[in-house]
Amino acid sequence: MEDKGKIVGVLCIQKQTDSLHISRLGVRKGHWRKGYGKELLKFTISEARERGTQKISLERETENVEFYEGLGFKTTREYHDPHWGNSATMELSLPI
């Protein structure tokens, strides 16, 4: 994602058997809370619907869980990752 010719956000999605998986979603510090993350998620939801996929999954640090919950994601698992710290698996179910 760009703003005024500068990259401010990145999104990597992978097609899984029954879902799309967000392997990376990030917004450059200094551009937080400007709606870029929501726009990237809206793009992912649009892609899932176009592909007929009814679920989006991701793994995130627990400090970011609130952002995703605000967009309808549900935590399905919490765990400790030795590299990332306290983390969560999250899913968003899309209506048919």
N, CA, C and O atoms as a GROMACS GRO file, in nm:
protein
  384
    1MET      N    1   0.085  -0.116   0.000
    1MET     CA    2   0.000   0.000   0.000
    1MET      C    3   0.090   0.123   0.000
    1MET      O    4   0.189   0.129   0.073
    2GLU      N    5   0.053   0.219  -0.082
    2GLU     CA    6   0.132   0.342  -0.092
    2GLU      C    7   0.050   0.465  -0.054
    2GLU      O    8  -0.072   0.467  -0.067
    3ASP      N    9   0.121   0.564  -0.007
    3ASP     CA   10   0.063   0.695   0.020
    3ASP      C   11   0.165   0.798  -0.028
    3ASP      O   12   0.277   0.803   0.023
    4LYS      N   13   0.126   0.878  -0.125
    4LYS     CA   14   0.214   0.981  -0.182
    4LYS      C   15   0.345   0.922  -0.233
    4LYS      O   16   0.452   0.981  -0.217
    5GLY      N   17   0.335   0.802  -0.295
    5GLY     CA   18   0.451   0.739  -0.354
    5GLY      C   19   0.541   0.664  -0.258
    5GLY      O   20   0.644   0.611  -0.299
    6LYS      N   21   0.504   0.658  -0.130
    6LYS     CA   22   0.584   0.586  -0.032
    6LYS      C   23   0.507   0.465   0.018
    6LYS      O   24   0.386   0.473   0.043
    7ILE      N   25   0.577   0.354   0.033
    7ILE     CA   26   0.513   0.234   0.086
    7ILE      C   27   0.487   0.254   0.235
    7ILE      O   28   0.578   0.283   0.312
    8VAL      N   29   0.360   0.238   0.273
    8VAL     CA   30   0.321   0.255   0.413
    8VAL      C   31   0.263   0.127   0.472
    8VAL      O   32   0.247   0.116   0.593
    9GLY      N   33   0.231   0.029   0.387
    9GLY     CA   34   0.173  -0.095   0.437
    9GLY      C   35   0.204  -0.211   0.346
    9GLY      O   36   0.228  -0.195   0.226
   10VAL      N   37   0.202  -0.330   0.405
   10VAL     CA   38   0.230  -0.452   0.331
   10VAL      C   39   0.131  -0.560   0.373
   10VAL      O   40   0.090  -0.568   0.488
   11LEU      N   41   0.094  -0.644   0.276
   11LEU     CA   42   0.000  -0.753   0.300
   11LEU      C   43   0.046  -0.874   0.221
   11LEU      O   44   0.072  -0.864   0.101
   12CYS      N   45   0.054  -0.988   0.287
   12CYS     CA   46   0.084  -1.115   0.221
   12CYS      C   47  -0.026  -1.212   0.259
   12CYS      O   48  -0.048  -1.239   0.377
   13ILE      N   49  -0.096  -1.265   0.158
   13ILE     CA   50  -0.200  -1.365   0.185
   13ILE      C   51  -0.167  -1.492   0.109
   13ILE      O   52  -0.110  -1.489   0.000
   14GLN      N   53  -0.205  -1.604   0.169
   14GLN     CA   54  -0.180  -1.734   0.110
   14GLN      C   55  -0.311  -1.811   0.104
   14GLN      O   56  -0.389  -1.810   0.199
   15LYS      N   57  -0.335  -1.876  -0.009
   15LYS     CA   58  -0.453  -1.961  -0.023
   15LYS      C   59  -0.428  -2.092   0.048
   15LYS      O   60  -0.331  -2.162   0.017
   16GLN      N   61  -0.513  -2.125   0.143
   16GLN     CA   62  -0.509  -2.253   0.212
   16GLN      C   63  -0.621  -2.340   0.154
   16GLN      O   64  -0.696  -2.294   0.067
   17THR      N   65  -0.633  -2.462   0.200
   17THR     CA   66  -0.735  -2.552   0.148
   17THR      C   67  -0.875  -2.492   0.158
   17THR      O   68  -0.951  -2.493   0.061
   18ASP      N   69  -0.909  -2.440   0.275
   18ASP     CA   70  -1.045  -2.389   0.296
   18ASP      C   71  -1.048  -2.244   0.344
   18ASP      O   72  -1.150  -2.197   0.394
   19SER      N   73  -0.936  -2.174   0.328
   19SER     CA   74  -0.932  -2.037   0.378
   19SER      C   75  -0.823  -1.955   0.308
   19SER      O   76  -0.743  -2.008   0.231
   20LEU      N   77  -0.824  -1.826   0.337
   20LEU     CA   78  -0.710  -1.741   0.304
   20LEU      C   79  -0.636  -1.718   0.436
   20LEU      O   80  -0.699  -1.696   0.539
   21HIS      N   81  -0.506  -1.722   0.431
   21HIS     CA   82  -0.427  -1.700   0.552
   21HIS      C   83  -0.344  -1.574   0.533
   21HIS      O   84  -0.270  -1.560   0.435
   22ILE      N   85  -0.357  -1.481   0.627
   22ILE     CA   86  -0.276  -1.359   0.626
   22ILE      C   87  -0.144  -1.393   0.694
   22ILE      O   88  -0.139  -1.411   0.816
   23SER      N   89  -0.038  -1.402   0.616
   23SER     CA   90   0.092  -1.435   0.675
   23SER      C   91   0.166  -1.309   0.718
   23SER      O   92   0.257  -1.315   0.802
   24ARG      N   93   0.128  -1.195   0.661
   24ARG     CA   94   0.191  -1.069   0.702
   24ARG      C   95   0.097  -0.954   0.670
   24ARG      O   96   0.045  -0.942   0.559
   25LEU      N   97   0.076  -0.869   0.770
   25LEU     CA   98   0.004  -0.745   0.752
   25LEU      C   99   0.072  -0.644   0.842
   25LEU      O  100   0.078  -0.661   0.964
   26GLY      N  101   0.123  -0.539   0.783
   26GLY     CA  102   0.193  -0.439   0.862
   26GLY      C  103   0.179  -0.300   0.804
   26GLY      O  104   0.171  -0.282   0.682
   27VAL      N  105   0.176  -0.204   0.892
   27VAL     CA  106   0.170  -0.063   0.852
   27VAL      C  107   0.290   0.006   0.917
   27VAL      O  108   0.318  -0.013   1.036
   28ARG      N  109   0.358   0.085   0.839
   28ARG     CA  110   0.479   0.155   0.885
   28ARG      C  111   0.444   0.248   1.002
   28ARG      O  112   0.346   0.322   0.999
   29LYS      N  113   0.529   0.241   1.105
   29LYS     CA  114   0.511   0.329   1.220
   29LYS      C  115   0.509   0.474   1.171
   29LYS      O  116   0.586   0.511   1.082
   30GLY      N  117   0.425   0.553   1.228
   30GLY     CA  118   0.406   0.690   1.182
   30GLY      C  119   0.284   0.701   1.092
   30GLY      O  120   0.236   0.811   1.062
   31HIS      N  121   0.233   0.584   1.048
   31HIS     CA  122   0.113   0.581   0.963
   31HIS      C  123   0.003   0.499   1.030
   31HIS      O  124  -0.100   0.469   0.968
   32TRP      N  125   0.024   0.462   1.158
   32TRP     CA  126  -0.076   0.388   1.232
   32TRP      C  127  -0.198   0.476   1.257
   32TRP      O  128  -0.188   0.599   1.259
   33ARG      N  129  -0.310   0.412   1.276
   33ARG     CA  130  -0.437   0.478   1.310
   33ARG      C  131  -0.486   0.575   1.203
   33ARG      O  132  -0.553   0.674   1.231
   34LYS      N  133  -0.451   0.543   1.079
   34LYS     CA  134  -0.499   0.624   0.965
   34LYS      C  135  -0.587   0.542   0.872
   34LYS      O  136  -0.626   0.589   0.766
   35GLY      N  137  -0.619   0.418   0.913
   35GLY     CA  138  -0.709   0.334   0.835
   35GLY      C  139  -0.642   0.243   0.734
   35GLY      O  140  -0.710   0.170   0.663
   36TYR      N  141  -0.509   0.244   0.727
   36TYR     CA  142  -0.439   0.160   0.630
   36TYR      C  143  -0.457   0.012   0.660
   36TYR      O  144  -0.480  -0.067   0.569
   37GLY      N  145  -0.448  -0.026   0.786
   37GLY     CA  146  -0.466  -0.166   0.824
   37GLY      C  147  -0.606  -0.215   0.789
   37GLY      O  148  -0.622  -0.326   0.737
   38LYS      N  149  -0.706  -0.134   0.817
   38LYS     CA  150  -0.844  -0.170   0.783
   38LYS      C  151  -0.860  -0.185   0.632
   38LYS      O  152  -0.930  -0.276   0.586
   39GLU      N  153  -0.798  -0.098   0.555
   39GLU     CA  154  -0.807  -0.108   0.408
   39GLU      C  155  -0.743  -0.237   0.358
   39GLU      O  156  -0.796  -0.301   0.267
   40LEU      N  157  -0.631  -0.276   0.417
   40LEU     CA  158  -0.567  -0.401   0.377
   40LEU      C  159  -0.656  -0.520   0.412
   40LEU      O  160  -0.664  -0.616   0.336
   41LEU      N  161  -0.722  -0.515   0.528
   41LEU     CA  162  -0.813  -0.624   0.564
   41LEU      C  163  -0.937  -0.626   0.475
   41LEU      O  164  -0.985  -0.733   0.439
   42LYS      N  165  -0.987  -0.510   0.439
   42LYS     CA  166  -1.102  -0.504   0.346
   42LYS      C  167  -1.065  -0.566   0.212
   42LYS      O  168  -1.146  -0.636   0.152
   43PHE      N  169  -0.942  -0.541   0.167
   43PHE     CA  170  -0.895  -0.602   0.042
   43PHE      C  171  -0.892  -0.755   0.057
   43PHE      O  172  -0.934  -0.827  -0.034
   44THR      N  173  -0.844  -0.804   0.172
   44THR     CA  174  -0.838  -0.948   0.196
   44THR      C  175  -0.978  -1.009   0.195
   44THR      O  176  -0.999  -1.115   0.137
   45ILE      N  177  -1.072  -0.943   0.259
   45ILE     CA  178  -1.210  -0.992   0.263
   45ILE      C  179  -1.267  -0.996   0.122
   45ILE      O  180  -1.334  -1.092   0.085
   46SER      N  181  -1.241  -0.894   0.044
   46SER     CA  182  -1.288  -0.890  -0.094
   46SER      C  183  -1.228  -1.006  -0.175
   46SER      O  184  -1.299  -1.071  -0.252
   47GLU      N  185  -1.099  -1.030  -0.158
   47GLU     CA  186  -1.033  -1.142  -0.227
   47GLU      C  187  -1.095  -1.276  -0.185
   47GLU      O  188  -1.118  -1.362  -0.269
   48ALA      N  189  -1.121  -1.291  -0.057
   48ALA     CA  190  -1.181  -1.416  -0.008
   48ALA      C  191  -1.317  -1.438  -0.072
   48ALA      O  192  -1.349  -1.549  -0.115
   49ARG      N  193  -1.397  -1.334  -0.078
   49ARG     CA  194  -1.531  -1.347  -0.137
   49ARG      C  195  -1.522  -1.379  -0.286
   49ARG      O  196  -1.597  -1.463  -0.336
   50GLU      N  197  -1.431  -1.314  -0.357
   50GLU     CA  198  -1.413  -1.341  -0.500
   50GLU      C  199  -1.373  -1.486  -0.524
   50GLU      O  200  -1.412  -1.545  -0.626
   51ARG      N  201  -1.297  -1.544  -0.433
   51ARG     CA  202  -1.248  -1.681  -0.446
   51ARG      C  203  -1.346  -1.783  -0.388
   51ARG      O  204  -1.322  -1.904  -0.396
   52GLY      N  205  -1.455  -1.735  -0.329
   52GLY     CA  206  -1.552  -1.825  -0.269
   52GLY      C  207  -1.506  -1.885  -0.137
   52GLY      O  208  -1.555  -1.989  -0.095
   53THR      N  209  -1.412  -1.819  -0.073
   53THR     CA  210  -1.357  -1.864   0.054
   53THR      C  211  -1.438  -1.804   0.168
   53THR      O  212  -1.472  -1.686   0.165
   54GLN      N  213  -1.469  -1.885   0.268
   54GLN     CA  214  -1.554  -1.839   0.376
   54GLN      C  215  -1.480  -1.815   0.507
   54GLN      O  216  -1.542  -1.787   0.609
   55LYS      N  217  -1.346  -1.826   0.505
   55LYS     CA  218  -1.271  -1.807   0.628
   55LYS      C  219  -1.137  -1.740   0.599
   55LYS      O  220  -1.072  -1.770   0.499
   56ILE      N  221  -1.098  -1.649   0.688
   56ILE     CA  222  -0.966  -1.585   0.682
   56ILE      C  223  -0.900  -1.613   0.816
   56ILE      O  224  -0.961  -1.596   0.922
   57SER      N  225  -0.774  -1.656   0.812
   57SER     CA  226  -0.703  -1.686   0.937
   57SER      C  227  -0.574  -1.606   0.944
   57SER      O  228  -0.524  -1.557   0.843
   58LEU      N  229  -0.521  -1.593   1.065
   58LEU     CA  230  -0.395  -1.523   1.086
   58LEU      C  231  -0.337  -1.560   1.221
   58LEU      O  232  -0.407  -1.613   1.307
   59GLU      N  233  -0.209  -1.532   1.239
   59GLU     CA  234  -0.139  -1.550   1.366
   59GLU      C  235  -0.085  -1.412   1.404
   59GLU      O  236  -0.022  -1.346   1.322
   60ARG      N  237  -0.110  -1.369   1.527
   60ARG     CA  238  -0.066  -1.236   1.570
   60ARG      C  239  -0.022  -1.236   1.714
   60ARG      O  240  -0.061  -1.323   1.792
   61GLU      N  241   0.060  -1.136   1.749
   61GLU     CA  242   0.095  -1.114   1.888
   61GLU      C  243  -0.032  -1.071   1.961
   61GLU      O  244  -0.115  -1.001   1.905
   62THR      N  245  -0.046  -1.113   2.086
   62THR     CA  246  -0.170  -1.083   2.158
   62THR      C  247  -0.192  -0.934   2.177
   62THR      O  248  -0.306  -0.891   2.197
   63GLU      N  249  -0.088  -0.853   2.172
   63GLU     CA  250  -0.107  -0.708   2.186
   63GLU      C  251  -0.184  -0.648   2.069
   63GLU      O  252  -0.237  -0.537   2.080
   64ASN      N  253  -0.192  -0.719   1.956
   64ASN     CA  254  -0.265  -0.670   1.839
   64ASN      C  255  -0.403  -0.732   1.823
   64ASN      O  256  -0.475  -0.700   1.729
   65VAL      N  257  -0.441  -0.821   1.913
   65VAL     CA  258  -0.567  -0.894   1.901
   65VAL      C  259  -0.687  -0.800   1.897
   65VAL      O  260  -0.780  -0.822   1.820
   66GLU      N  261  -0.686  -0.697   1.978
   66GLU     CA  262  -0.799  -0.604   1.987
   66GLU      C  263  -0.833  -0.541   1.851
   66GLU      O  264  -0.951  -0.525   1.817
   67PHE      N  265  -0.731  -0.506   1.774
   67PHE     CA  266  -0.752  -0.448   1.641
   67PHE      C  267  -0.833  -0.545   1.554
   67PHE      O  268  -0.930  -0.505   1.490
   68TYR      N  269  -0.792  -0.670   1.552
   68TYR     CA  270  -0.860  -0.770   1.467
   68TYR      C  271  -0.997  -0.806   1.521
   68TYR      O  272  -1.090  -0.828   1.443
   69GLU      N  273  -1.013  -0.812   1.654
   69GLU     CA  274  -1.144  -0.838   1.711
   69GLU      C  275  -1.244  -0.730   1.671
   69GLU      O  276  -1.361  -0.758   1.647
   70GLY      N  277  -1.198  -0.606   1.664
   70GLY     CA  278  -1.283  -0.496   1.622
   70GLY      C  279  -1.333  -0.509   1.480
   70GLY      O  280  -1.429  -0.442   1.440
   71LEU      N  281  -1.269  -0.596   1.403
   71LEU     CA  282  -1.309  -0.619   1.264
   71LEU      C  283  -1.377  -0.755   1.246
   71LEU      O  284  -1.398  -0.800   1.134
   72GLY      N  285  -1.411  -0.819   1.360
   72GLY     CA  286  -1.488  -0.943   1.354
   72GLY      C  287  -1.409  -1.071   1.370
   72GLY      O  288  -1.470  -1.179   1.371
   73PHE      N  289  -1.278  -1.065   1.383
   73PHE     CA  290  -1.198  -1.186   1.403
   73PHE      C  291  -1.220  -1.240   1.544
   73PHE      O  292  -1.242  -1.164   1.638
   74LYS      N  293  -1.214  -1.372   1.557
   74LYS     CA  294  -1.228  -1.440   1.686
   74LYS      C  295  -1.099  -1.516   1.714
   74LYS      O  296  -1.041  -1.578   1.624
   75THR      N  297  -1.054  -1.512   1.838
   75THR     CA  298  -0.937  -1.587   1.880
   75THR      C  299  -0.975  -1.734   1.894
   75THR      O  300  -1.072  -1.767   1.963
   76THR      N  301  -0.900  -1.821   1.828
   76THR     CA  302  -0.926  -1.964   1.836
   76THR      C  303  -0.820  -2.036   1.920
   76THR      O  304  -0.841  -2.149   1.963
   77ARG      N  305  -0.706  -1.968   1.943
   77ARG     CA  306  -0.599  -2.031   2.022
   77ARG      C  307  -0.503  -1.923   2.069
   77ARG      O  308  -0.469  -1.832   1.993
   78GLU      N  309  -0.458  -1.933   2.193
   78GLU     CA  310  -0.353  -1.846   2.245
   78GLU      C  311  -0.235  -1.934   2.283
   78GLU      O  312  -0.254  -2.045   2.332
   79TYR      N  313  -0.113  -1.886   2.260
   79TYR     CA  314   0.006  -1.966   2.288
   79TYR      C  315   0.126  -1.872   2.303
   79TYR      O  316   0.117  -1.753   2.274
   80HIS      N  317   0.236  -1.927   2.349
   80HIS     CA  318   0.360  -1.850   2.360
   80HIS      C  319   0.456  -1.897   2.252
   80HIS      O  320   0.488  -2.015   2.244
   81ASP      N  321   0.500  -1.805   2.170
   81ASP     CA  322   0.598  -1.832   2.066
   81ASP      C  323   0.734  -1.782   2.115
   81ASP      O  324   0.742  -1.667   2.159
   82PRO      N  325   0.839  -1.863   2.110
   82PRO     CA  326   0.968  -1.820   2.164
   82PRO      C  327   1.026  -1.697   2.092
   82PRO      O  328   1.105  -1.622   2.149
   83HIS      N  329   0.987  -1.678   1.966
   83HIS     CA  330   1.038  -1.563   1.891
   83HIS      C  331   0.948  -1.440   1.905
   83HIS      O  332   0.998  -1.329   1.926
   84TRP      N  333   0.816  -1.458   1.893
   84TRP     CA  334   0.722  -1.345   1.892
   84TRP      C  335   0.661  -1.316   2.027
   84TRP      O  336   0.604  -1.208   2.046
   85GLY      N  337   0.669  -1.408   2.122
   85GLY     CA  338   0.607  -1.386   2.252
   85GLY      C  339   0.466  -1.440   2.256
   85GLY      O  340   0.434  -1.535   2.186
   86ASN      N  341   0.380  -1.379   2.338
   86ASN     CA  342   0.242  -1.424   2.350
   86ASN      C  343   0.170  -1.396   2.219
   86ASN      O  344   0.167  -1.283   2.170
   87SER      N  345   0.112  -1.501   2.164
   87SER     CA  346   0.051  -1.494   2.031
   87SER      C  347  -0.086  -1.556   2.031
   87SER      O  348  -0.127  -1.622   2.127
   88ALA      N  349  -0.159  -1.535   1.920
   88ALA     CA  350  -0.293  -1.589   1.905
   88ALA      C  351  -0.319  -1.627   1.760
   88ALA      O  352  -0.273  -1.560   1.668
   89THR      N  353  -0.393  -1.736   1.743
   89THR     CA  354  -0.448  -1.772   1.614
   89THR      C  355  -0.587  -1.712   1.610
   89THR      O  356  -0.664  -1.726   1.705
   90MET      N  357  -0.620  -1.645   1.499
   90MET     CA  358  -0.750  -1.580   1.487
   90MET      C  359  -0.814  -1.617   1.354
   90MET      O  360  -0.745  -1.646   1.257
   91GLU      N  361  -0.948  -1.615   1.351
   91GLU     CA  362  -1.023  -1.646   1.230
   91GLU      C  363  -1.139  -1.549   1.213
   91GLU      O  364  -1.196  -1.500   1.310
   92LEU      N  365  -1.172  -1.525   1.088
   92LEU     CA  366  -1.290  -1.448   1.053
   92LEU      C  367  -1.372  -1.535   0.960
   92LEU      O  368  -1.325  -1.576   0.854
   93SER      N  369  -1.496  -1.563   0.999
   93SER     CA  370  -1.588  -1.640   0.915
   93SER      C  371  -1.671  -1.541   0.835
   93SER      O  372  -1.727  -1.446   0.889
   94LEU      N  373  -1.677  -1.566   0.704
   94LEU     CA  374  -1.754  -1.479   0.616
   94LEU      C  375  -1.888  -1.544   0.582
   94LEU      O  376  -1.893  -1.666   0.562
   95PRO      N  377  -1.995  -1.467   0.576
   95PRO     CA  378  -2.124  -1.524   0.540
   95PRO      C  379  -2.122  -1.572   0.394
   95PRO      O  380  -2.052  -1.517   0.310
   96ILE      N  381  -2.200  -1.673   0.369
   96ILE     CA  382  -2.208  -1.729   0.234
   96ILE      C  383  -2.277  -1.631   0.142
   96ILE      O  384  -2.294  -1.659   0.023
   0.00000   0.00000   0.00000
